[in-house]
Amino acid sequence: MLESVYPYAGKDQSCSYVSADGKVSTTDNNYYIEVASQSSAMMTATNTKPMSVSIEADKLVFQTYHSGVITSSKCGTNLDHAVIVTGYVTSTTPNYWIVRNSWGASWGNAGYVNIGMSTGDGICGINMDPAQPFSQAWSA
């Protein structure tokens, strides 16, 4: 979804997007495919197209990020923010997810954050609720 079509409002509210077919809710599996909550499945999914994840973004470790890789458990796992995983790096230590945030290019590293890969719920809860958009044109 382009921001020009569905702009960021910056406040808590229900989804108000109405798709071309007239549907409002994006909780229908015609819109997304759940991805298994483990790094290998998430990497496989990210190899095909960007992946949506929920994270906890209300902690200072996330809000004040500007470079490097977040590996701190201080980030938390109370999911409160949706972001997009656009890629990953496994050739360095630590391995990490490349994540696009919606707060604009002045936040983080030009609008992106690197979140360390880990087991369980993941750093900032990144492993807890991964999903990908579904389209007849894409294969899962």
The first five atom37 places (N, CA, C, CB, O) and aatype in JSON, in Angstrom:
{
  "aatype": [12, 10, 6, 15, 19, 18, 14, 18, 0, 7, 11, 3, 5, 15, 4, 15, 18, 19, 15, 0, 3, 7, 11, 19, 15, 16, 16, 3, 2, 2, 18, 18, 9, 6, 19, 0, 15, 5, 15, 15, 0, 12, 12, 16, 0, 16, 2, 16, 11, 14, 12, 15, 19, 15, 9, 6, 0, 3, 11, 10, 19, 13, 5, 16, 18, 8, 15, 7, 19, 9, 16, 15, 15, 11, 4, 7, 16, 2, 10, 3, 8, 0, 19, 9, 19, 16, 7, 18, 19, 16, 15, 16, 16, 14, 2, 18, 17, 9, 19, 1, 2, 15, 17, 7, 0, 15, 17, 7, 2, 0, 7, 18, 19, 2, 9, 7, 12, 15, 16, 7, 3, 7, 9, 4, 7, 9, 2, 12, 3, 14, 0, 5, 14, 13, 15, 5, 0, 17, 15, 0],
  "atom_mask": [
    [1, 1, 1, 1, 1],
    [1, 1, 1, 1, 1],
    [1, 1, 1, 1, 1],
    [1, 1, 1, 1, 1],
    [1, 1, 1, 1, 1],
    [1, 1, 1, 1, 1],
    [1, 1, 1, 1, 1],
    [1, 1, 1, 1, 1],
    [1, 1, 1, 1, 1],
    [1, 1, 1, 0, 1],
    [1, 1, 1, 1, 1],
    [1, 1, 1, 1, 1],
    [1, 1, 1, 1, 1],
    [1, 1, 1, 1, 1],
    [1, 1, 1, 1, 1],
    [1, 1, 1, 1, 1],
    [1, 1, 1, 1, 1],
    [1, 1, 1, 1, 1],
    [1, 1, 1, 1, 1],
    [1, 1, 1, 1, 1],
    [1, 1, 1, 1, 1],
    [1, 1, 1, 0, 1],
    [1, 1, 1, 1, 1],
    [1, 1, 1, 1, 1],
    [1, 1, 1, 1, 1],
    [1, 1, 1, 1, 1],
    [1, 1, 1, 1, 1],
    [1, 1, 1, 1, 1],
    [1, 1, 1, 1, 1],
    [1, 1, 1, 1, 1],
    [1, 1, 1, 1, 1],
    [1, 1, 1, 1, 1],
    [1, 1, 1, 1, 1],
    [1, 1, 1, 1, 1],
    [1, 1, 1, 1, 1],
    [1, 1, 1, 1, 1],
    [1, 1, 1, 1, 1],
    [1, 1, 1, 1, 1],
    [1, 1, 1, 1, 1],
    [1, 1, 1, 1, 1],
    [1, 1, 1, 1, 1],
    [1, 1, 1, 1, 1],
    [1, 1, 1, 1, 1],
    [1, 1, 1, 1, 1],
    [1, 1, 1, 1, 1],
    [1, 1, 1, 1, 1],
    [1, 1, 1, 1, 1],
    [1, 1, 1, 1, 1],
    [1, 1, 1, 1, 1],
    [1, 1, 1, 1, 1],
    [1, 1, 1, 1, 1],
    [1, 1, 1, 1, 1],
    [1, 1, 1, 1, 1],
    [1, 1, 1, 1, 1],
    [1, 1, 1, 1, 1],
    [1, 1, 1, 1, 1],
    [1, 1, 1, 1, 1],
    [1, 1, 1, 1, 1],
    [1, 1, 1, 1, 1],
    [1, 1, 1, 1, 1],
    [1, 1, 1, 1, 1],
    [1, 1, 1, 1, 1],
    [1, 1, 1, 1, 1],
    [1, 1, 1, 1, 1],
    [1, 1, 1, 1, 1],
    [1, 1, 1, 1, 1],
    [1, 1, 1, 1, 1],
    [1, 1, 1, 0, 1],
    [1, 1, 1, 1, 1],
    [1, 1, 1, 1, 1],
    [1, 1, 1, 1, 1],
    [1, 1, 1, 1, 1],
    [1, 1, 1, 1, 1],
    [1, 1, 1, 1, 1],
    [1, 1, 1, 1, 1],
    [1, 1, 1, 0, 1],
    [1, 1, 1, 1, 1],
    [1, 1, 1, 1, 1],
    [1, 1, 1, 1, 1],
    [1, 1, 1, 1, 1],
    [1, 1, 1, 1, 1],
    [1, 1, 1, 1, 1],
    [1, 1, 1, 1, 1],
    [1, 1, 1, 1, 1],
    [1, 1, 1, 1, 1],
    [1, 1, 1, 1, 1],
    [1, 1, 1, 0, 1],
    [1, 1, 1, 1, 1],
    [1, 1, 1, 1, 1],
    [1, 1, 1, 1, 1],
    [1, 1, 1, 1, 1],
    [1, 1, 1, 1, 1],
    [1, 1, 1, 1, 1],
    [1, 1, 1, 1, 1],
    [1, 1, 1, 1, 1],
    [1, 1, 1, 1, 1],
    [1, 1, 1, 1, 1],
    [1, 1, 1, 1, 1],
    [1, 1, 1, 1, 1],
    [1, 1, 1, 1, 1],
    [1, 1, 1, 1, 1],
    [1, 1, 1, 1, 1],
    [1, 1, 1, 1, 1],
    [1, 1, 1, 0, 1],
    [1, 1, 1, 1, 1],
    [1, 1, 1, 1, 1],
    [1, 1, 1, 1, 1],
    [1, 1, 1, 0, 1],
    [1, 1, 1, 1, 1],
    [1, 1, 1, 1, 1],
    [1, 1, 1, 0, 1],
    [1, 1, 1, 1, 1],
    [1, 1, 1, 1, 1],
    [1, 1, 1, 1, 1],
    [1, 1, 1, 1, 1],
    [1, 1, 1, 0, 1],
    [1, 1, 1, 1, 1],
    [1, 1, 1, 1, 1],
    [1, 1, 1, 1, 1],
    [1, 1, 1, 0, 1],
    [1, 1, 1, 1, 1],
    [1, 1, 1, 0, 1],
    [1, 1, 1, 1, 1],
    [1, 1, 1, 1, 1],
    [1, 1, 1, 0, 1],
    [1, 1, 1, 1, 1],
    [1, 1, 1, 1, 1],
    [1, 1, 1, 1, 1],
    [1, 1, 1, 1, 1],
    [1, 1, 1, 1, 1],
    [1, 1, 1, 1, 1],
    [1, 1, 1, 1, 1],
    [1, 1, 1, 1, 1],
    [1, 1, 1, 1, 1],
    [1, 1, 1, 1, 1],
    [1, 1, 1, 1, 1],
    [1, 1, 1, 1, 1],
    [1, 1, 1, 1, 1],
    [1, 1, 1, 1, 1],
    [1, 1, 1, 1, 1]
  ],
  "atom_positions": [
    [[0.85, -1.17, 0.0], [0.0, 0.0, 0.0], [0.88, 1.23, 0.0], [-0.96, 0.0, 1.21], [1.76, 1.36, 0.86]],
    [[0.68, 2.11, -0.92], [1.42, 3.36, -0.97], [0.87, 4.35, 0.05], [1.37, 3.96, -2.38], [-0.34, 4.42, 0.27]],
    [[1.75, 5.11, 0.68], [1.3, 6.09, 1.65], [0.42, 7.15, 0.99], [2.49, 6.75, 2.33], [-0.44, 7.73, 1.65]],
    [[0.63, 7.4, -0.3], [-0.2, 8.38, -1.0], [-1.65, 7.9, -1.12], [0.38, 8.65, -2.4], [-2.57, 8.71, -1.24]],
    [[-1.85, 6.59, -1.09], [-3.19, 6.01, -1.18], [-3.83, 5.89, 0.2], [-3.13, 4.64, -1.85], [-5.02, 6.15, 0.37]],
    [[-3.02, 5.5, 1.22], [-3.51, 5.31, 2.59], [-2.5, 5.94, 3.54], [-3.74, 3.79, 2.92], [-1.65, 5.24, 4.08]],
    [[-2.58, 7.26, 3.74], [-1.56, 7.97, 4.51], [-1.53, 7.6, 5.99], [-1.77, 9.45, 4.37], [-2.55, 7.26, 6.59]],
    [[-0.33, 7.67, 6.56], [-0.12, 7.45, 7.98], [-0.8, 8.57, 8.75], [1.39, 7.36, 8.32], [-0.58, 9.74, 8.46]],
    [[-1.62, 8.22, 9.76], [-2.38, 9.21, 10.52], [-1.7, 9.59, 11.83], [-3.77, 8.7, 10.79], [-1.98, 10.67, 12.36]],
    [[-0.83, 8.74, 12.36], [-0.11, 9.06, 13.59], [-0.97, 9.09, 14.83], [0.0, 0.0, 0.0], [-0.66, 9.82, 15.78]],
    [[-2.05, 8.31, 14.87], [-2.89, 8.25, 16.06], [-3.57, 6.89, 16.1], [-3.94, 9.4, 16.06], [-3.74, 6.22, 15.08]],
    [[-3.97, 6.48, 17.32], [-4.68, 5.21, 17.48], [-6.07, 5.32, 16.88], [-4.76, 4.8, 18.97], [-6.84, 6.22, 17.22]],
    [[-6.38, 4.39, 15.99], [-7.7, 4.34, 15.4], [-7.85, 3.01, 14.66], [-7.94, 5.53, 14.43], [-6.87, 2.3, 14.44]],
    [[-9.05, 2.68, 14.3], [-9.29, 1.46, 13.54], [-8.88, 1.66, 12.09], [-10.77, 1.05, 13.63], [-8.83, 2.79, 11.59]],
    [[-8.6, 0.55, 11.43], [-8.25, 0.61, 10.02], [-9.43, 1.2, 9.25], [-7.88, -0.8, 9.48], [-10.57, 0.77, 9.42]],
    [[-9.15, 2.19, 8.41], [-10.22, 2.8, 7.64], [-10.02, 2.6, 6.14], [-10.31, 4.28, 7.96], [-10.73, 3.2, 5.32]],
    [[-9.06, 1.76, 5.79], [-8.8, 1.49, 4.38], [-9.91, 0.64, 3.78], [-7.45, 0.8, 4.21], [-10.33, -0.35, 4.39]],
    [[-10.37, 1.0, 2.62], [-11.35, 0.21, 1.88], [-10.71, -0.19, 0.56], [-12.7, 1.02, 1.65], [-10.34, 0.67, -0.24]],
    [[-10.58, -1.49, 0.34], [-9.92, -1.98, -0.87], [-10.83, -1.82, -2.09], [-9.51, -3.44, -0.69], [-12.0, -1.48, -1.97]],
    [[-10.27, -2.09, -3.25], [-11.02, -1.95, -4.51], [-12.25, -2.85, -4.53], [-10.12, -2.29, -5.69], [-13.24, -2.53, -5.2]],
    [[-12.21, -3.99, -3.8], [-13.36, -4.89, -3.78], [-14.35, -4.53, -2.66], [-12.9, -6.32, -3.62], [-15.3, -5.27, -2.42]],
    [[-14.12, -3.4, -1.98], [-15.05, -2.92, -0.97], [-14.85, -3.49, 0.42], [0.0, 0.0, 0.0], [-15.62, -3.17, 1.33]],
    [[-13.81, -4.32, 0.62], [-13.56, -4.9, 1.94], [-12.8, -3.91, 2.8], [-12.78, -6.22, 1.82], [-11.89, -3.23, 2.33]],
    [[-13.17, -3.84, 4.09], [-12.51, -2.95, 5.03], [-11.49, -3.7, 5.87], [-13.53, -2.25, 5.93], [-10.38, -3.21, 6.07]],
    [[-11.82, -4.85, 6.36], [-10.96, -5.6, 7.27], [-9.83, -6.3, 6.52], [-11.77, -6.61, 8.06], [-10.03, -6.83, 5.43]],
    [[-8.65, -6.3, 7.13], [-7.53, -7.04, 6.56], [-7.25, -8.3, 7.38], [-6.27, -6.15, 6.5], [-6.14, -8.85, 7.32]],
    [[-8.23, -8.76, 8.15], [-8.03, -9.97, 8.94], [-8.45, -11.22, 8.2], [-8.78, -9.87, 10.24], [-8.32, -12.32, 8.72]],
    [[-8.95, -11.07, 7.02], [-9.38, -12.17, 6.17], [-8.16, -12.79, 5.49], [-10.42, -11.69, 5.11], [-7.3, -12.05, 5.01]],
    [[-8.05, -14.13, 5.45], [-6.9, -14.77, 4.84], [-6.79, -14.53, 3.35], [-6.95, -16.24, 5.1], [-5.83, -14.99, 2.73]],
    [[-7.74, -13.83, 2.75], [-7.57, -13.42, 1.36], [-6.55, -12.29, 1.25], [-8.91, -12.98, 0.77], [-6.14, -11.94, 0.15]],
    [[-6.14, -11.73, 2.39], [-5.22, -10.61, 2.4], [-3.82, -10.97, 2.88], [-5.77, -9.53, 3.26], [-2.85, -10.32, 2.5]],
    [[-3.69, -11.99, 3.71], [-2.36, -12.31, 4.24], [-2.21, -13.81, 4.47], [-2.11, -11.56, 5.54], [-3.18, -14.56, 4.55]],
    [[-0.95, -14.21, 4.56], [-0.59, -15.59, 4.86], [0.25, -15.55, 6.13], [0.19, -16.27, 3.67], [1.23, -14.82, 6.19]],
    [[-0.13, -16.33, 7.14], [0.67, -16.4, 8.36], [1.98, -17.12, 8.05], [-0.1, -17.12, 9.49], [2.01, -18.09, 7.3]],
    [[3.06, -16.63, 8.64], [4.38, -17.22, 8.49], [4.76, -17.84, 9.82], [5.44, -16.15, 8.03], [4.48, -17.26, 10.87]],
    [[5.4, -19.0, 9.8], [5.83, -19.66, 11.04], [6.77, -18.74, 11.81], [6.52, -21.01, 10.73], [7.58, -18.03, 11.22]],
    [[6.67, -18.75, 13.12], [7.42, -17.85, 14.0], [8.82, -18.38, 14.3], [6.67, -17.64, 15.3], [9.19, -18.54, 15.46]],
    [[9.59, -18.63, 13.28], [10.98, -19.06, 13.46], [11.81, -18.46, 12.34], [11.1, -20.62, 13.48], [11.32, -18.27, 11.22]],
    [[13.07, -18.18, 12.63], [13.92, -17.46, 11.68], [13.99, -18.12, 10.32], [15.3, -17.33, 12.23], [13.95, -17.42, 9.3]],
    [[14.1, -19.45, 10.25], [14.25, -20.1, 8.95], [13.02, -19.89, 8.07], [14.51, -21.6, 9.14], [13.15, -19.62, 6.88]],
    [[11.84, -20.02, 8.65], [10.6, -19.81, 7.89], [10.45, -18.34, 7.5], [9.37, -20.26, 8.7], [10.0, -18.03, 6.4]],
    [[10.84, -17.46, 8.4], [10.74, -16.03, 8.12], [11.72, -15.61, 7.02], [11.01, -15.22, 9.4], [11.4, -14.76, 6.19]],
    [[12.92, -16.2, 7.01], [13.88, -15.9, 5.94], [13.35, -16.41, 4.59], [15.25, -16.53, 6.25], [13.45, -15.71, 3.59]],
    [[12.8, -17.62, 4.58], [12.24, -18.17, 3.35], [11.13, -17.27, 2.82], [11.7, -19.6, 3.58], [11.07, -16.98, 1.63]],
    [[10.27, -16.81, 3.71], [9.18, -15.92, 3.3], [9.72, -14.61, 2.77], [8.23, -15.66, 4.48], [9.25, -14.11, 1.75]],
    [[10.71, -14.04, 3.44], [11.28, -12.76, 3.03], [11.99, -12.87, 1.69], [12.24, -12.25, 4.1], [12.14, -11.88, 0.98]],
    [[12.44, -14.06, 1.34], [13.08, -14.26, 0.03], [12.1, -14.05, -1.12], [13.69, -15.65, -0.05], [12.52, -13.76, -2.24]],
    [[10.79, -14.19, -0.86], [9.8, -14.06, -1.92], [9.2, -12.67, -2.01], [8.7, -15.06, -1.71], [8.9, -12.2, -3.11]],
    [[9.01, -12.0, -0.87], [8.45, -10.65, -0.83], [8.56, -10.12, 0.6], [6.96, -10.64, -1.32], [8.78, -10.91, 1.52]],
    [[8.41, -8.82, 0.81], [8.5, -8.27, 2.16], [7.49, -8.93, 3.1], [8.27, -6.76, 2.14], [6.45, -9.42, 2.68]],
    [[7.83, -8.92, 4.38], [7.01, -9.58, 5.39], [6.6, -8.57, 6.45], [7.77, -10.77, 6.03], [7.42, -7.78, 6.92]],
    [[5.34, -8.59, 6.82], [4.82, -7.73, 7.88], [5.06, -8.41, 9.23], [3.31, -7.43, 7.66], [4.82, -9.61, 9.38]],
    [[5.52, -7.64, 10.21], [5.68, -8.15, 11.57], [5.18, -7.11, 12.56], [7.16, -8.53, 11.85], [5.15, -5.91, 12.26]],
    [[4.8, -7.57, 13.72], [4.45, -6.67, 14.81], [5.61, -6.68, 15.79], [3.11, -7.09, 15.51], [6.25, -7.72, 16.0]],
    [[5.88, -5.54, 16.39], [6.96, -5.43, 17.36], [6.51, -4.54, 18.52], [8.25, -4.87, 16.71], [5.46, -3.9, 18.45]],
    [[7.32, -4.51, 19.57], [7.1, -3.53, 20.62], [7.99, -2.34, 20.31], [7.39, -4.12, 22.06], [9.21, -2.49, 20.22]],
    [[7.41, -1.18, 20.14], [8.16, 0.01, 19.73], [8.1, 1.14, 20.74], [7.65, 0.5, 18.41], [8.58, 2.24, 20.45]],
    [[7.53, 0.89, 21.92], [7.37, 1.98, 22.87], [8.53, 2.13, 23.85], [6.11, 1.78, 23.64], [8.48, 2.98, 24.74]],
    [[9.57, 1.33, 23.71], [10.74, 1.4, 24.6], [11.81, 2.31, 23.99], [11.32, -0.02, 24.85], [11.91, 2.44, 22.77]],
    [[12.61, 2.94, 24.84], [13.64, 3.86, 24.38], [14.66, 3.19, 23.47], [14.35, 4.47, 25.56], [15.15, 3.82, 22.53]],
    [[14.98, 1.93, 23.73], [15.98, 1.25, 22.9], [15.55, 1.23, 21.43], [16.2, -0.2, 23.4], [16.39, 1.29, 20.54]],
    [[14.25, 1.16, 21.18], [13.74, 1.22, 19.81], [13.56, 2.66, 19.35], [12.41, 0.46, 19.7], [13.99, 3.03, 18.25]],
    [[12.93, 3.47, 20.17], [12.59, 4.83, 19.77], [13.82, 5.71, 19.5], [11.75, 5.48, 20.82], [13.75, 6.63, 18.69]],
    [[14.94, 5.43, 20.18], [16.15, 6.24, 19.99], [17.16, 5.57, 19.07], [16.79, 6.51, 21.34], [18.31, 6.02, 18.99]],
    [[16.78, 4.52, 18.38], [17.68, 3.81, 17.47], [18.15, 4.74, 16.36], [16.99, 2.56, 16.87], [17.38, 5.54, 15.82]],
    [[19.46, 4.62, 16.01], [19.96, 5.38, 14.86], [20.97, 4.58, 14.04], [20.61, 6.67, 15.34], [21.21, 4.92, 12.88]],
    [[21.56, 3.52, 14.6], [22.48, 2.69, 13.82], [22.77, 1.4, 14.57], [23.8, 3.45, 13.51], [22.41, 1.24, 15.74]],
    [[23.43, 0.48, 13.88], [23.8, -0.79, 14.5], [22.66, -1.79, 14.44], [0.0, 0.0, 0.0], [21.77, -1.71, 13.59]],
    [[22.7, -2.75, 15.38], [21.7, -3.81, 15.45], [21.12, -3.84, 16.86], [22.32, -5.19, 15.08], [21.87, -3.92, 17.83]],
    [[19.81, -3.77, 16.97], [19.17, -3.9, 18.29], [19.21, -5.37, 18.68], [17.68, -3.36, 18.27], [18.68, -6.23, 17.97]],
    [[19.85, -5.66, 19.81], [19.91, -7.03, 20.33], [19.43, -7.1, 21.77], [21.34, -7.57, 20.23], [19.45, -8.17, 22.37]],
    [[19.01, -5.99, 22.31], [18.63, -5.9, 23.72], [17.24, -6.47, 23.99], [18.68, -4.45, 24.16], [16.29, -6.22, 23.25]],
    [[17.14, -7.23, 25.06], [15.83, -7.72, 25.49], [15.0, -6.6, 26.1], [15.99, -8.87, 26.49], [13.82, -6.78, 26.36]],
    [[15.62, -5.44, 26.33], [14.89, -4.28, 26.86], [13.86, -3.76, 25.87], [15.87, -3.16, 27.22], [13.01, -2.95, 26.24]],
    [[13.92, -4.21, 24.64], [12.96, -3.78, 23.63], [11.55, -4.27, 23.97], [13.39, -4.3, 22.24], [10.57, -3.6, 23.63]],
    [[11.43, -5.42, 24.62], [10.13, -5.92, 25.05], [9.41, -6.75, 24.0], [0.0, 0.0, 0.0], [9.87, -6.88, 22.87]],
    [[8.28, -7.32, 24.39], [7.5, -8.18, 23.5], [6.0, -7.9, 23.58], [7.76, -9.63, 23.81], [5.2, -8.74, 23.2]],
    [[5.63, -6.72, 24.08], [4.21, -6.33, 24.07], [3.95, -5.62, 22.75], [3.86, -5.4, 25.31], [4.17, -4.42, 22.62]],
    [[3.48, -6.37, 21.79], [3.34, -5.88, 20.41], [2.42, -4.67, 20.33], [2.82, -7.0, 19.51], [1.28, -4.7, 20.8]],
    [[2.94, -3.6, 19.71], [2.14, -2.37, 19.6], [2.4, -1.6, 18.3], [2.43, -1.48, 20.77], [1.92, -0.47, 18.15]],
    [[3.15, -2.2, 17.37], [3.52, -1.44, 16.17], [3.78, -2.42, 15.02], [4.76, -0.56, 16.43], [4.41, -3.45, 15.22]],
    [[3.3, -2.1, 13.83], [3.54, -2.94, 12.65], [4.62, -2.31, 11.79], [2.23, -3.12, 11.83], [4.64, -1.1, 11.57]],
    [[5.52, -3.15, 11.31], [6.63, -2.73, 10.44], [6.81, -3.77, 9.34], [7.95, -2.55, 11.26], [6.15, -4.81, 9.34]],
    [[7.7, -3.49, 8.41], [7.93, -4.39, 7.27], [9.38, -4.89, 7.28], [7.61, -3.67, 5.94], [10.31, -4.09, 7.3]],
    [[9.55, -6.21, 7.26], [10.88, -6.8, 7.09], [11.15, -6.83, 5.59], [10.97, -8.24, 7.74], [10.43, -7.48, 4.83]],
    [[12.21, -6.13, 5.18], [12.54, -6.05, 3.76], [13.7, -6.96, 3.38], [12.87, -4.63, 3.37], [13.95, -7.2, 2.2]],
    [[14.41, -7.47, 4.37], [15.54, -8.35, 4.09], [16.2, -8.8, 5.37], [0.0, 0.0, 0.0], [15.69, -8.55, 6.47]],
    [[17.33, -9.46, 5.24], [18.07, -9.93, 6.4], [19.53, -10.1, 6.04], [17.48, -11.26, 6.93], [19.89, -10.19, 4.86]],
    [[20.37, -10.16, 7.07], [21.81, -10.36, 6.89], [22.24, -11.51, 7.79], [22.62, -9.05, 7.22], [22.02, -11.48, 9.0]],
    [[22.85, -12.51, 7.19], [23.35, -13.66, 7.94], [24.86, -13.84, 7.79], [22.63, -14.93, 7.49], [25.41, -14.84, 8.23]],
    [[25.51, -12.87, 7.17], [26.96, -12.96, 6.95], [27.76, -12.24, 8.03], [27.31, -12.38, 5.59], [28.98, -12.18, 7.94]],
    [[27.09, -11.7, 9.03], [27.75, -11.0, 10.13], [27.26, -11.56, 11.45], [27.5, -9.48, 10.05], [26.29, -12.32, 11.49]],
    [[27.93, -11.19, 12.51], [27.46, -11.52, 13.85], [27.16, -10.21, 14.55], [28.52, -12.38, 14.65], [28.05, -9.37, 14.66]],
    [[25.94, -9.99, 15.01], [24.82, -10.92, 14.95], [24.12, -10.91, 13.59], [23.83, -10.59, 16.05], [24.21, -9.94, 12.83]],
    [[23.41, -11.99, 13.3], [22.5, -11.99, 12.15], [21.37, -11.03, 12.49], [21.95, -13.45, 11.82], [21.03, -10.86, 13.66]],
    [[20.78, -10.39, 11.46], [19.72, -9.43, 11.78], [18.73, -9.26, 10.64], [20.33, -8.1, 12.13], [19.0, -9.58, 9.48]],
    [[17.56, -8.74, 11.02], [16.49, -8.39, 10.09], [16.66, -6.94, 9.69], [15.1, -8.63, 10.71], [17.0, -6.11, 10.53]],
    [[16.42, -6.62, 8.43], [16.39, -5.24, 7.94], [14.92, -4.84, 7.92], [17.08, -5.08, 6.5], [14.12, -5.43, 7.19]],
    [[14.56, -3.85, 8.71], [13.16, -3.51, 8.94], [12.89, -2.06, 8.55], [12.8, -3.74, 10.42], [13.61, -1.15, 8.96]],
    [[11.84, -1.86, 7.76], [11.4, -0.51, 7.38], [10.32, -0.07, 8.36], [10.87, -0.47, 5.9], [9.31, -0.76, 8.55]],
    [[10.54, 1.06, 8.98], [9.56, 1.62, 9.9], [8.72, 2.66, 9.16], [10.27, 2.26, 11.15], [9.08, 3.08, 8.06]],
    [[7.62, 3.06, 9.75], [6.72, 4.03, 9.11], [6.9, 5.45, 9.64], [5.28, 3.59, 9.31], [6.09, 6.32, 9.35]],
    [[7.95, 5.69, 10.42], [8.11, 6.99, 11.06], [8.88, 7.98, 10.22], [8.8, 6.82, 12.37], [9.2, 9.07, 10.69]],
    [[9.19, 7.64, 8.98], [9.85, 8.56, 8.08], [11.37, 8.43, 8.1], [0.0, 0.0, 0.0], [11.94, 7.81, 8.99]],
    [[12.0, 9.02, 7.11], [13.44, 8.89, 6.9], [14.28, 9.59, 7.97], [13.81, 9.44, 5.55], [15.47, 9.31, 8.1]],
    [[13.69, 10.5, 8.74], [14.45, 11.19, 9.79], [14.63, 10.31, 11.03], [13.76, 12.49, 10.17], [15.45, 10.63, 11.89]],
    [[13.89, 9.21, 11.13], [14.02, 8.3, 12.27], [14.99, 7.17, 11.91], [12.63, 7.71, 12.69], [15.09, 6.79, 10.74]],
    [[15.7, 6.66, 12.89], [16.55, 5.48, 12.7], [17.63, 5.71, 11.68], [0.0, 0.0, 0.0], [18.23, 6.79, 11.62]],
    [[17.88, 4.71, 10.88], [18.87, 4.78, 9.82], [18.12, 5.01, 8.51], [19.76, 3.47, 9.75], [17.85, 4.06, 7.77]],
    [[17.78, 6.26, 8.24], [17.0, 6.64, 7.05], [15.66, 5.91, 6.99], [17.8, 6.35, 5.77], [15.21, 5.51, 5.92]],
    [[15.02, 5.74, 8.17], [13.71, 5.09, 8.24], [13.77, 3.59, 8.46], [0.0, 0.0, 0.0], [12.73, 2.93, 8.54]],
    [[14.96, 3.03, 8.57], [15.15, 1.59, 8.77], [15.78, 1.31, 10.12], [16.01, 1.0, 7.65], [16.41, 2.18, 10.72]],
    [[15.61, 0.07, 10.58], [16.22, -0.41, 11.82], [16.68, -1.84, 11.58], [15.21, -0.32, 13.02], [16.01, -2.6, 10.87]],
    [[17.79, -2.21, 12.17], [18.27, -3.58, 12.11], [17.96, -4.24, 13.45], [19.8, -3.64, 11.79], [18.4, -3.76, 14.49]],
    [[17.21, -5.33, 13.42], [16.81, -6.04, 14.63], [17.43, -7.42, 14.61], [15.26, -6.13, 14.75], [17.23, -8.19, 13.67]],
    [[18.19, -7.74, 15.66], [18.89, -9.02, 15.75], [17.95, -10.21, 15.67], [0.0, 0.0, 0.0], [16.84, -10.18, 16.19]],
    [[18.42, -11.26, 14.99], [17.67, -12.51, 14.93], [17.91, -13.28, 16.23], [18.09, -13.36, 13.69], [19.02, -13.32, 16.74]],
    [[16.86, -13.89, 16.74], [16.98, -14.73, 17.93], [15.83, -15.72, 17.94], [17.0, -13.87, 19.23], [14.91, -15.64, 17.13]],
    [[15.88, -16.64, 18.86], [14.83, -17.65, 18.98], [13.72, -17.14, 19.88], [15.41, -18.98, 19.54], [13.79, -16.02, 20.39]],
    [[12.69, -17.95, 20.07], [11.57, -17.57, 20.92], [10.78, -16.43, 20.33], [0.0, 0.0, 0.0], [10.54, -16.4, 19.12]],
    [[10.38, -15.48, 21.16], [9.58, -14.34, 20.72], [10.38, -13.38, 19.85], [9.02, -13.6, 21.91], [9.8, -12.6, 19.08]],
    [[11.7, -13.42, 19.96], [12.55, -12.54, 19.17], [12.74, -11.18, 19.8], [0.0, 0.0, 0.0], [11.99, -10.78, 20.69]],
    [[13.76, -10.47, 19.34], [14.03, -9.12, 19.81], [12.86, -8.22, 19.41], [15.38, -8.57, 19.23], [12.44, -8.23, 18.26]],
    [[12.35, -7.46, 20.35], [11.18, -6.58, 20.15], [9.92, -7.38, 19.78], [11.49, -5.54, 19.06], [8.94, -6.8, 19.33]],
    [[9.95, -8.71, 19.97], [8.79, -9.54, 19.63], [8.66, -9.83, 18.15], [0.0, 0.0, 0.0], [7.59, -10.25, 17.7]],
    [[9.72, -9.61, 17.38], [9.65, -9.69, 15.92], [9.22, -11.07, 15.41], [10.98, -9.33, 15.32], [8.68, -11.17, 14.31]],
    [[9.46, -12.13, 16.18], [9.08, -13.49, 15.74], [7.64, -13.86, 16.07], [10.0, -14.5, 16.38], [7.18, -14.92, 15.65]],
    [[6.92, -13.02, 16.78], [5.63, -13.4, 17.32], [4.47, -13.4, 16.33], [5.3, -12.5, 18.43], [3.55, -14.21, 16.49]],
    [[4.47, -12.54, 15.33], [3.3, -12.41, 14.47], [3.66, -12.07, 13.03], [2.37, -11.37, 15.03], [3.15, -11.08, 12.5]],
    [[4.53, -12.87, 12.39], [4.9, -12.55, 11.01], [3.82, -12.97, 10.01], [6.22, -13.24, 10.65], [3.14, -13.98, 10.2]],
    [[3.66, -12.18, 8.96], [2.68, -12.47, 7.92], [3.13, -11.84, 6.61], [1.27, -11.96, 8.32], [3.97, -10.93, 6.6]],
    [[2.58, -12.33, 5.52], [2.87, -11.75, 4.21], [1.58, -11.45, 3.48], [3.74, -12.69, 3.38], [0.58, -12.13, 3.67]],
    [[1.6, -10.42, 2.64], [0.41, -10.13, 1.84], [0.15, -11.28, 0.89], [0.58, -8.81, 1.05], [1.08, -11.92, 0.39]],
    [[-1.09, -11.54, 0.64], [-1.49, -12.62, -0.26], [-2.06, -12.02, -1.54], [-2.51, -13.55, 0.41], [-2.83, -11.06, -1.5]],
    [[-1.69, -12.58, -2.63], [-2.24, -12.18, -3.92], [-2.21, -13.4, -4.83], [-1.45, -10.99, -4.54], [-1.3, -14.22, -4.72]],
    [[-3.18, -13.52, -5.7], [-3.2, -14.63, -6.63], [-1.95, -14.62, -7.51], [-4.45, -14.57, -7.49], [-1.55, -15.67, -8.02]],
    [[-1.33, -13.44, -7.69], [-0.15, -13.34, -8.54], [1.1, -13.86, -7.85], [0.06, -11.89, -8.96], [2.09, -14.18, -8.51]],
    [[1.06, -13.95, -6.5], [2.22, -14.42, -5.74], [1.99, -15.85, -5.32], [2.49, -13.53, -4.49], [0.84, -16.25, -5.14]],
    [[3.02, -16.61, -5.16], [2.9, -17.95, -4.59], [3.57, -17.95, -3.23], [3.53, -19.03, -5.53], [4.59, -17.29, -3.04]],
    [[3.01, -18.69, -2.29], [3.56, -18.71, -0.95], [4.45, -19.9, -0.75], [2.45, -18.72, 0.08], [5.01, -20.08, 0.33]]
  ]
}
